[in-house]
Amino acid sequence: MVGWQARIAAVLFAGFSVVSAAIFHADFSNQNQMIHFMKNVSIAGGFLFLIVHGAGTYSLDSRKKAHQR
């Protein structure tokens, strides 16, 4: 929420989202399960975006990096 260790948390949450999709929503013949599977994959994609770009300018990680320079 404040951007502390955001990339590490995003890796963990993306992994959790993909694993939970594979375990709990693997019945692709059921349309409802397929919708929930795709929802979890989309959430994982959002976390991948956070991994690549970081938490942003106003995060604690950004302030820590600027302070170390």
C-alpha positions in Angstrom: 0.0 0.0 0.0 2.9 2.4 0.7 5.3 0.8 -1.8 7.7 -1.0 0.5 9.2 -4.1 -1.2 6.5 -3.8 -3.9 8.3 -5.9 -6.5 8.9 -8.8 -4.1 5.3 -8.7 -2.9 4.1 -8.6 -6.6 6.1 -11.7 -7.5 4.6 -13.6 -4.6 1.0 -12.4 -5.3 1.4 -13.1 -9.1 2.5 -16.6 -8.2 -0.3 -17.1 -5.8 -2.8 -15.9 -8.3 -1.6 -18.3 -11.1 -1.4 -21.3 -8.7 -4.8 -20.6 -7.3 -6.2 -20.3 -10.8 -4.7 -23.6 -11.8 -5.8 -25.5 -8.7 -9.3 -24.1 -8.1 -10.5 -23.0 -11.5 -9.2 -25.8 -13.8 -12.6 -27.0 -15.0 -12.6 -25.3 -18.4 -15.9 -26.9 -19.5 -17.7 -24.8 -16.9 -18.1 -21.2 -18.2 -18.1 -19.7 -14.7 -14.8 -21.5 -13.8 -13.3 -20.2 -17.0 -14.3 -16.7 -16.2 -12.7 -16.9 -12.7 -9.6 -18.6 -14.2 -9.1 -15.7 -16.7 -9.8 -13.2 -13.8 -6.9 -14.7 -11.9 -4.6 -14.6 -14.9 -5.5 -11.0 -15.5 -4.7 -10.1 -11.9 -1.3 -11.9 -12.3 -0.7 -9.7 -15.4 -1.3 -6.6 -13.3 1.3 -7.8 -10.8 3.7 -8.5 -13.6 3.3 -4.8 -14.6 4.1 -3.8 -11.1 7.2 -6.1 -11.1 8.5 -4.4 -14.3 7.7 -0.8 -13.5 7.9 -0.7 -9.7 5.7 1.0 -7.2 6.2 4.6 -8.4 7.7 7.9 -7.5 6.0 8.4 -4.1 6.7 4.9 -2.8 9.0 4.0 0.1 11.2 2.0 -2.2 11.7 5.0 -4.4 12.6 7.3 -1.5 15.0 4.7 -0.2 16.8 4.5 -3.6 17.0 8.3 -3.8 18.4 8.5 -0.3 21.1 6.0 -1.1 22.4 8.0 -4.0 
